[in-house]
């Protein structure tokens, strides 16, 4: 019962993170929410026993990709003030 509840909570949080990442207007916030999504996927993969996939998701998805996206966003020059 506890494991099913954990899986359900992770899946619900995944859906919420995906919707928030698509709906948010600020690119930096979207990048951080995408990192949260990747971390939740990492937890889900680890719980299913795919530790190698979970490790790859943590390093590439939640780590390197987020750093690259945030660095790119911080180096952008915005033309409008909105």
FIPA-788369 format. One record per residue: residue in three letters; y, z, x of N, C-alpha, C in turn. Coordinates in steps of 0.05 Angstrom, whole numbers, padded with zeros to 5 digits, always signed. Each point is the difference from the previous one (the first is absolute). Layout:
ATOM   rest      n.Y      n.Z      n.X     ca.Y     ca.Z     ca.X      c.Y      c.Z      c.X
ATOM    ALA        Y        Z        X        Y        Z        X        Y        Z        X
...
END
This chain:
ATOM   rest      n.Y      n.Z      n.X     ca.Y     ca.Z     ca.X      c.Y      c.Z      c.X
ATOM    UNK   -00024   +00000   +00016   +00024   +00000   -00016   +00025   +00000   +00017
ATOM    UNK   +00000   +00015   +00022   +00024   +00002   +00017   +00006   -00026   +00014
ATOM    UNK   -00022   -00014   +00009   +00004   -00025   +00014   +00010   -00022   -00018
ATOM    UNK   -00009   +00000   -00025   +00009   -00020   -00019   +00030   +00005   -00007
ATOM    UNK   +00008   +00025   -00002   +00028   +00007   -00005   +00017   -00009   +00024
ATOM    UNK   -00010   +00004   +00024   +00015   -00008   +00024   +00004   -00031   +00000
ATOM    UNK   -00022   -00014   -00006   +00002   -00030   +00000   +00019   -00009   -00022
ATOM    UNK   -00001   +00012   -00023   +00018   -00007   -00022   +00029   +00005   +00008
ATOM    UNK   +00006   +00022   +00012   +00027   +00007   +00008   +00010   -00020   +00021
ATOM    UNK   -00016   -00007   +00019   +00007   -00019   +00021   +00006   -00027   -00013
ATOM    UNK   -00017   -00009   -00018   +00004   -00026   -00013   +00025   +00000   -00017
ATOM    UNK   +00006   +00021   -00014   +00025   +00002   -00015   +00024   -00001   +00018
ATOM    UNK   -00001   +00015   +00021   +00022   +00000   +00019   +00004   -00028   +00013
ATOM    UNK   -00022   -00014   +00005   +00001   -00027   +00010   +00015   -00019   -00019
ATOM    UNK   -00007   +00002   -00025   +00014   -00017   -00020   +00030   +00007   -00002
ATOM    UNK   +00006   +00026   +00000   +00028   +00008   -00001   +00015   -00009   +00025
ATOM    UNK   -00012   +00002   +00024   +00013   -00008   +00024   +00004   -00031   +00000
ATOM    UNK   -00019   -00015   -00010   +00003   -00029   -00001   +00022   -00008   -00019
ATOM    UNK   +00002   +00013   -00023   +00021   -00007   -00019   +00028   +00008   +00011
ATOM    UNK   +00001   +00023   +00012   +00026   +00009   +00012   +00009   -00019   +00023
ATOM    UNK   -00019   -00008   +00016   +00007   -00018   +00023   +00010   -00027   -00011
ATOM    UNK   -00010   -00009   -00022   +00009   -00025   -00012   +00026   +00002   -00014
ATOM    UNK   +00006   +00023   -00012   +00023   +00004   -00017   +00025   +00010   +00015
ATOM    UNK   -00003   +00013   +00022   +00023   +00012   +00014   +00017   -00022   +00012
ATOM    UNK   +00027   +00004   +00000   +00019   -00020   +00009   +00005   +00003   +00030
ATOM    UNK   -00002   +00024   +00011   +00006   +00004   +00028   -00024   -00007   +00017
ATOM    UNK   +00004   -00017   +00020   -00022   -00009   +00017   -00012   +00023   +00017
ATOM    UNK   +00017   +00018   +00010   -00011   +00022   +00016   -00018   +00018   -00017
ATOM    UNK   +00008   +00006   -00024   -00016   +00016   -00018   -00026   -00015   -00006
ATOM    UNK   +00001   -00026   -00005   -00024   -00015   -00005   -00019   +00001   +00024
ATOM    UNK   +00010   -00001   +00024   -00017   +00002   +00024   -00013   +00027   +00002
ATOM    UNK   +00014   +00021   -00006   -00012   +00027   +00001   -00021   +00003   -00022
ATOM    UNK   +00005   -00010   -00024   -00019   +00001   -00022   -00025   -00016   +00008
ATOM    UNK   +00004   -00023   +00013   -00022   -00016   +00009   -00017   +00016   +00021
ATOM    UNK   +00013   +00015   +00017   -00015   +00017   +00019   -00016   +00021   -00015
ATOM    UNK   +00011   +00012   -00021   -00015   +00019   -00016   -00024   -00013   -00013
ATOM    UNK   +00004   -00025   -00010   -00022   -00015   -00012   -00023   -00004   +00021
ATOM    UNK   +00008   -00008   +00024   -00020   -00004   +00021   -00015   +00026   +00007
ATOM    UNK   +00015   +00022   +00001   -00013   +00025   +00006   -00019   +00008   -00022
ATOM    UNK   +00007   -00004   -00025   -00018   +00006   -00022   -00025   -00018   +00001
ATOM    UNK   +00003   -00025   +00008   -00023   -00017   +00003   -00018   +00010   +00023
ATOM    UNK   +00013   +00010   +00021   -00015   +00012   +00022   -00017   +00024   -00010
ATOM    UNK   +00012   +00017   -00016   -00016   +00022   -00012   -00023   -00010   -00017
ATOM    UNK   +00005   -00020   -00015   -00021   -00011   -00018   -00023   -00012   +00017
ATOM    UNK   +00007   -00015   +00020   -00021   -00012   +00017   -00016   +00022   +00014
ATOM    UNK   +00014   +00021   +00010   -00014   +00022   +00014   -00019   +00015   -00020
ATOM    UNK   +00009   +00003   -00024   -00017   +00014   -00020   -00024   -00016   -00007
ATOM    UNK   +00002   -00027   +00001   -00023   -00017   -00006   -00019   -00003   +00023
ATOM    UNK   +00007   +00012   +00023   -00018   -00001   +00023   +00006   -00022   +00020
ATOM    UNK   +00020   -00016   -00005   +00007   -00022   +00018   +00022   +00010   +00019
ATOM    UNK   -00009   +00016   +00019   +00019   +00013   +00018   +00014   -00020   +00019
ATOM    UNK   -00014   -00020   +00008   +00012   -00020   +00018   +00022   -00016   -00015
ATOM    UNK   -00005   -00006   -00025   +00021   -00014   -00016   +00023   +00018   -00005
ATOM    UNK   -00006   +00026   -00005   +00021   +00020   -00005   +00018   +00003   +00025
ATOM    UNK   -00013   +00001   +00023   +00016   +00002   +00025   +00017   -00024   +00005
ATOM    UNK   -00011   -00024   -00006   +00016   -00024   +00003   +00023   -00001   -00019
ATOM    UNK   -00005   +00008   -00025   +00022   +00001   -00020   +00021   +00020   +00008
ATOM    UNK   -00007   +00022   +00011   +00019   +00020   +00008   +00018   -00010   +00023
ATOM    UNK   -00013   -00013   +00020   +00015   -00008   +00023   +00017   -00025   -00005
ATOM    UNK   -00012   -00020   -00014   +00015   -00025   -00005   +00017   +00002   -00025
ATOM    UNK   -00012   +00009   -00022   +00015   +00000   -00025   +00022   +00021   -00001
ATOM    UNK   -00007   +00025   +00005   +00019   +00022   -00002   +00016   +00004   +00025
ATOM    UNK   -00010   -00010   +00023   +00014   +00005   +00025   +00016   -00024   +00009
ATOM    UNK   -00013   -00019   +00012   +00014   -00022   +00014   +00017   -00017   -00020
ATOM    UNK   -00012   -00007   -00023   +00015   -00016   -00019   +00025   +00014   -00010
ATOM    UNK   -00002   +00025   -00005   +00023   +00015   -00010   +00022   +00001   +00022
ATOM    UNK   -00007   +00005   +00024   +00019   +00001   +00022   +00014   -00027   +00003
ATOM    UNK   -00015   -00022   -00001   +00011   -00027   +00002   +00019   -00006   -00023
ATOM    UNK   -00009   +00007   -00025   +00017   -00006   -00023   +00026   +00016   +00001
ATOM    UNK   -00001   +00026   +00007   +00024   +00017   +00001   +00018   -00010   +00022
ATOM    UNK   -00011   -00007   +00023   +00017   -00010   +00022   +00014   -00026   -00008
ATOM    UNK   -00015   -00017   -00014   +00012   -00025   -00009   +00022   +00004   -00020
ATOM    UNK   -00004   +00018   -00019   +00020   +00006   -00020   +00025   +00013   +00012
ATOM    UNK   -00004   +00017   +00020   +00023   +00013   +00012   +00016   -00020   +00017
ATOM    UNK   -00012   -00022   +00009   +00014   -00020   +00016   +00013   -00022   -00017
ATOM    UNK   -00004   +00001   -00026   +00011   -00021   -00018   +00030   +00005   -00004
ATOM    UNK   +00014   -00022   -00002   +00029   +00001   -00006   +00002   -00008   -00030
ATOM    UNK   +00012   +00017   -00016   +00003   -00006   -00028   +00027   -00013   -00005
ATOM    UNK   +00000   -00021   -00017   +00024   -00014   -00006   +00015   +00012   -00024
ATOM    UNK   -00014   +00013   -00018   +00013   +00012   -00023   -00002   +00031   +00002
ATOM    UNK   +00016   +00013   -00016   +00001   +00029   +00002   -00018   +00013   -00021
ATOM    UNK   -00015   -00015   -00016   -00017   +00012   -00020   -00026   +00007   +00010
END
